[in-house]
């Protein structure tokens, strides 16, 4: 596959996720045999670490290649990759940069299916390295061999035991979770993996892509989304090299009901400058990325903490039917804090229906509150019996979509655990809890209850889940093809004055060609023609200068509104000429547009821009002189990629039925 | 001291932090002798836990009081508090609610200086309990005995080893930090303490106040701020019972250069409803709290995570001279992400000056970037030598106020540690780092470098520090007293029509009394009087209906602007009468205000409201019909509490010189 930056950034009809492509990535991300070229006997060195990790639990063949040793870390080694009995799925290359292309060619000729190049010193380091990188791409293309890297830290694939990174890792966990992470930056990916482990959130895969000479983050995501153990998909990158393919991944994730989070760096002015300096990437307008992600159902975390806290809830595979949270608390103050956080996260905490409040009042101690938050007070310690009843009642309420439990003891105490177990079995609604998380996380994760130390984080995660659950595919109303209109519009454009922008008169002609109604107007070359036009159009009128040199007509004094009679017309005409001529000495004035004043009404703005990544983007919103200040504008990628009739809320059944207990972290196969 | 909710919510001249008050709180929060009434031999029971914790490291006297045992947890016990040799500083009460008042009276009579009442079942539980609570307050007042609680989980004071909580705790840490936390909610405080410990952030004090019958969160904060080991002050509450005293604490914290964070719950509509239901507290308008906190230099975290991540940096006692961050990274992608996060946190990441870029270019490998972020690339692994030089150059740059280091190895490797040690010694600027935090936190905390797993959290913390450092006391320009003006205004008000609001004519008279210039105006009772007024004022004019029944005059058709002549005046006058009469059948029309049209200009709005907690609040901002949409309004508490001339940026020297190494976590005395 060619270097991805050469591919057109099409936003047209969706690409299919290519079956052959994905199969070729299996050799890289889930190999059955791994050669390590430049193998080291020292398990701490770059050529030694992956062998040490693979020995821990990889069930395929580990094939050290070393010119100096016949045995590496207890495994028999061969001097050349071509000395192996058969070509491996994956060859890891940990040799000096100048030797990489030659070895890659040997691998390709031998039939190796994929390369993972640790070595740095390529395009990121020097012009000589850039040339080596181009040669590497050519070798891969010619040999049908996928290449990950160079300058890549490698992969963590816990379900298959295929840990091929040279990064230092804590002990590999005994269980793996259902989160698949793809990160251009290996340092970011590995640090997030370790951060997640310190808070007991298990990540199944970390795929990093380094210089992305062939395989990029979108490829890694496309591979992850179809893995059955992956329930939550996470991407990190500063540049989206294949926008259309990323949207394919998003659609596939939706079809499989797998939440897709993408942390997009380079969103700020400073970040965009840094990205340009880092990789020469133009990061794209942030408001467009925001709109397109929203349109295609991609969640947008803003920090590592967002990724970790949202994933904790999303991996529980529960979905929300609406934004209404029922809070059950033993601490009034924390109930208040969670109510604040819910509102800030776009959620609601409505008072419970009268019927439910009555049931709760019968259970609660005096001075408890049955409204919402439901305040059990500290009495829950003395009388834990009513806790299960309260949870059951709140979870069963027709007005509640998400249940939040605030305040569990420090130890996993049998009464409270059994109440929560009963709750999880009784409802398919999403469940979050606030507590000192250490004792509770592993006890409640298998039940699908996400536990947080920070009550605000619990609500923000619920907010992300509700946004995910509420997403529906956009419905497109694409205008029918109309050759005649297109021909008319093209004719206008061919005769256009050739200025930086269309003249008003030209733009109105293009819009008219498409049948878009406008206030009637005529261009007048002199005051006499303007009077003539006014007689035809009738007062009140607007006058606007026509000039290829004036883009912002009001600023140049080129607009007069509400002209009521012939006298006003003459005054306005002359004053426009005077002011516009004064605004710039060499201004060309082609005439004045005489236009019927539109009746008062709501001012709207409609615009279009062509985004470098996502193609034509349409903006619609409140118009008028305050348009930049009000910022009441929405953006949509055009045409919408989904053009069929609206799908029902859940188009595809979950692989596991809605509300069934998730299976929780799975043991790693040994 | 009376129940605090009875105190007037004065916003007037500042109260002094009362020395006697603080001394009386010493007995509660740093007692030298503690009796436990209702002592239990079981270290897991409510009456047993504090004894077990105190035995660990408390150097004062532990005095169990038990009617059933002569020895409790190995300590001699007495049957009654009056059997003790001398009255203790603090008596903890862990007996049934019905017995509490009687025992409190015994304690007061015996001379006990303070009570901590664990027992629940008071105002939070029943009307009988509320009566007991009132009796308890009376006993405390009569005996000059401070009371904390009832329904209070107790305190953690690590520097004095005075851990008097019945909450379950992890092992007490060997070191304590410099963070002092006061929380109305004991559950919130203890959970935050444990959360902080799991991320290696040491908190020195957790003071909780429960039902706050006497001692409240503001008292606890007032006590904490003057403790020498407390460098960062944190409060959590849903209601601010003593607004003026809270602002005193803020001023004292500023004088001592101790950052003060307050997490205020009850900020949302839902949260306010929950707070009302929880404690009957009216939480106050959130925009006012925001403005007053900002005005008085109180930082406002929104989550537990904010508290923890901000405190980690603030406790390093470094201050920022400005908002400019220099990022030194080994990962380009993370550098971009940090630049984004810096901008979102109100910081800047300017390109370094040319001179500094030249110095860096000489150090960096080819394809590294000297701009900002300064990208060291992965070459730092092969050649760690240049890392120290890069850090030194960035830290010394005149254009940089905060240094952020992204990407440290997983182990505390000598080369990198020595570079960071040198950096910390060479600069007083704030320092943050992104890394897998576990290995680095404790190595770098003593150097004053705050380490984060989440690069975005690092930048948000830096943003909070920069806001703290940039704060300057507000300057007030208080109008001189002017009895004559006040008398005139009062006279107008006494004669006012008595409607729900002042008439336009009355309001203008009040403003005129204070010499505030307004467009000249006269009230006309009929068209003839209006014509007379017009001749006096001159055209163009505005006409506005005068009616006690019409508050929103434009909506009722009661305003005409830009009247240019007598004919227009007559038309406008009649149409106002017609439209206003049509708007409401029983409307009273007292006349029409004839006012000189103001010249076009910038429309501003100025308003005042009386906040229940903080008194008169003035709003100033962009006016016009879009005032609610533009929301370009600032609020200020009036009058400003600080009326002297502007202070220099740093009015008080730090206890330790600026830029000196902080001493880091201190060992607990044993």
HADDOCK unambig.tbl for C-alpha pairs under 7 A between the chains (distance, minus, plus):
assign (segid A and resid 124 and name CA) (segid B and resid 367 and name CA) 6.21 0.50 0.50
assign (segid A and resid 125 and name CA) (segid B and resid 366 and name CA) 5.93 0.50 0.50
assign (segid A and resid 125 and name CA) (segid B and resid 367 and name CA) 5.04 0.50 0.50
assign (segid A and resid 126 and name CA) (segid B and resid 366 and name CA) 6.38 0.50 0.50
assign (segid A and resid 126 and name CA) (segid B and resid 367 and name CA) 6.33 0.50 0.50
assign (segid A and resid 168 and name CA) (segid B and resid 410 and name CA) 6.61 0.50 0.50
assign (segid A and resid 185 and name CA) (segid B and resid 331 and name CA) 6.97 0.50 0.50
assign (segid A and resid 185 and name CA) (segid B and resid 333 and name CA) 5.96 0.50 0.50
assign (segid A and resid 187 and name CA) (segid B and resid 331 and name CA) 6.60 0.50 0.50
assign (segid A and resid 188 and name CA) (segid B and resid 334 and name CA) 6.61 0.50 0.50
assign (segid A and resid 191 and name CA) (segid B and resid 435 and name CA) 6.84 0.50 0.50
assign (segid A and resid 191 and name CA) (segid B and resid 436 and name CA) 5.51 0.50 0.50
assign (segid A and resid 194 and name CA) (segid B and resid 436 and name CA) 6.57 0.50 0.50
assign (segid A and resid 195 and name CA) (segid B and resid 436 and name CA) 6.42 0.50 0.50
assign (segid A and resid 195 and name CA) (segid B and resid 453 and name CA) 6.05 0.50 0.50
assign (segid A and resid 238 and name CA) (segid B and resid 333 and name CA) 6.25 0.50 0.50
assign (segid A and resid 265 and name CA) (segid B and resid 336 and name CA) 6.03 0.50 0.50
assign (segid A and resid 265 and name CA) (segid B and resid 337 and name CA) 4.85 0.50 0.50
assign (segid A and resid 265 and name CA) (segid B and resid 340 and name CA) 6.93 0.50 0.50
assign (segid A and resid 266 and name CA) (segid B and resid 336 and name CA) 5.60 0.50 0.50
assign (segid A and resid 266 and name CA) (segid B and resid 337 and name CA) 6.35 0.50 0.50
assign (segid A and resid 266 and name CA) (segid B and resid 340 and name CA) 6.23 0.50 0.50
assign (segid A and resid 267 and name CA) (segid B and resid 340 and name CA) 5.88 0.50 0.50
assign (segid A and resid 268 and name CA) (segid B and resid 340 and name CA) 4.87 0.50 0.50
assign (segid A and resid 268 and name CA) (segid B and resid 343 and name CA) 6.61 0.50 0.50
assign (segid A and resid 270 and name CA) (segid B and resid 339 and name CA) 5.64 0.50 0.50
assign (segid A and resid 270 and name CA) (segid B and resid 340 and name CA) 6.51 0.50 0.50
assign (segid A and resid 270 and name CA) (segid B and resid 349 and name CA) 6.42 0.50 0.50
assign (segid A and resid 271 and name CA) (segid B and resid 336 and name CA) 4.70 0.50 0.50
assign (segid A and resid 271 and name CA) (segid B and resid 337 and name CA) 6.63 0.50 0.50
assign (segid A and resid 271 and name CA) (segid B and resid 339 and name CA) 4.75 0.50 0.50
assign (segid A and resid 271 and name CA) (segid B and resid 340 and name CA) 4.91 0.50 0.50
assign (segid A and resid 274 and name CA) (segid B and resid 336 and name CA) 5.44 0.50 0.50
assign (segid A and resid 274 and name CA) (segid B and resid 373 and name CA) 6.44 0.50 0.50
assign (segid A and resid 275 and name CA) (segid B and resid 336 and name CA) 5.80 0.50 0.50
assign (segid A and resid 277 and name CA) (segid B and resid 369 and name CA) 6.97 0.50 0.50
assign (segid A and resid 278 and name CA) (segid B and resid 332 and name CA) 5.61 0.50 0.50
assign (segid A and resid 303 and name CA) (segid B and resid 454 and name CA) 6.83 0.50 0.50
assign (segid A and resid 303 and name CA) (segid B and resid 456 and name CA) 5.47 0.50 0.50
assign (segid A and resid 304 and name CA) (segid B and resid 454 and name CA) 5.30 0.50 0.50
assign (segid A and resid 305 and name CA) (segid B and resid 454 and name CA) 6.46 0.50 0.50
assign (segid A and resid 331 and name CA) (segid B and resid 185 and name CA) 6.95 0.50 0.50
assign (segid A and resid 331 and name CA) (segid B and resid 187 and name CA) 6.60 0.50 0.50
assign (segid A and resid 332 and name CA) (segid B and resid 278 and name CA) 5.60 0.50 0.50
assign (segid A and resid 333 and name CA) (segid B and resid 185 and name CA) 5.96 0.50 0.50
assign (segid A and resid 333 and name CA) (segid B and resid 237 and name CA) 7.00 0.50 0.50
assign (segid A and resid 333 and name CA) (segid B and resid 238 and name CA) 6.24 0.50 0.50
assign (segid A and resid 334 and name CA) (segid B and resid 188 and name CA) 6.62 0.50 0.50
assign (segid A and resid 336 and name CA) (segid B and resid 265 and name CA) 6.02 0.50 0.50
assign (segid A and resid 336 and name CA) (segid B and resid 266 and name CA) 5.58 0.50 0.50
assign (segid A and resid 336 and name CA) (segid B and resid 271 and name CA) 4.72 0.50 0.50
assign (segid A and resid 336 and name CA) (segid B and resid 274 and name CA) 5.46 0.50 0.50
assign (segid A and resid 336 and name CA) (segid B and resid 275 and name CA) 5.79 0.50 0.50
assign (segid A and resid 337 and name CA) (segid B and resid 265 and name CA) 4.83 0.50 0.50
assign (segid A and resid 337 and name CA) (segid B and resid 266 and name CA) 6.33 0.50 0.50
assign (segid A and resid 337 and name CA) (segid B and resid 271 and name CA) 6.63 0.50 0.50
assign (segid A and resid 339 and name CA) (segid B and resid 270 and name CA) 5.63 0.50 0.50
assign (segid A and resid 339 and name CA) (segid B and resid 271 and name CA) 4.73 0.50 0.50
assign (segid A and resid 340 and name CA) (segid B and resid 265 and name CA) 6.90 0.50 0.50
assign (segid A and resid 340 and name CA) (segid B and resid 266 and name CA) 6.20 0.50 0.50
assign (segid A and resid 340 and name CA) (segid B and resid 267 and name CA) 5.85 0.50 0.50
assign (segid A and resid 340 and name CA) (segid B and resid 268 and name CA) 4.86 0.50 0.50
assign (segid A and resid 340 and name CA) (segid B and resid 270 and name CA) 6.51 0.50 0.50
assign (segid A and resid 340 and name CA) (segid B and resid 271 and name CA) 4.91 0.50 0.50
assign (segid A and resid 343 and name CA) (segid B and resid 268 and name CA) 6.59 0.50 0.50
assign (segid A and resid 349 and name CA) (segid B and resid 270 and name CA) 6.40 0.50 0.50
assign (segid A and resid 366 and name CA) (segid B and resid 125 and name CA) 5.83 0.50 0.50
assign (segid A and resid 366 and name CA) (segid B and resid 126 and name CA) 6.28 0.50 0.50
assign (segid A and resid 367 and name CA) (segid B and resid 124 and name CA) 6.10 0.50 0.50
assign (segid A and resid 367 and name CA) (segid B and resid 125 and name CA) 4.98 0.50 0.50
assign (segid A and resid 367 and name CA) (segid B and resid 126 and name CA) 6.27 0.50 0.50
assign (segid A and resid 369 and name CA) (segid B and resid 277 and name CA) 6.94 0.50 0.50
assign (segid A and resid 373 and name CA) (segid B and resid 274 and name CA) 6.41 0.50 0.50
assign (segid A and resid 410 and name CA) (segid B and resid 168 and name CA) 6.60 0.50 0.50
assign (segid A and resid 435 and name CA) (segid B and resid 191 and name CA) 6.83 0.50 0.50
assign (segid A and resid 436 and name CA) (segid B and resid 191 and name CA) 5.49 0.50 0.50
assign (segid A and resid 436 and name CA) (segid B and resid 194 and name CA) 6.55 0.50 0.50
assign (segid A and resid 436 and name CA) (segid B and resid 195 and name CA) 6.40 0.50 0.50
assign (segid A and resid 453 and name CA) (segid B and resid 195 and name CA) 6.04 0.50 0.50
assign (segid A and resid 454 and name CA) (segid B and resid 303 and name CA) 6.83 0.50 0.50
assign (segid A and resid 454 and name CA) (segid B and resid 304 and name CA) 5.30 0.50 0.50
assign (segid A and resid 454 and name CA) (segid B and resid 305 and name CA) 6.44 0.50 0.50
assign (segid A and resid 456 and name CA) (segid B and resid 303 and name CA) 5.47 0.50 0.50
assign (segid A and resid 630 and name CA) (segid B and resid 630 and name CA) 6.81 0.50 0.50
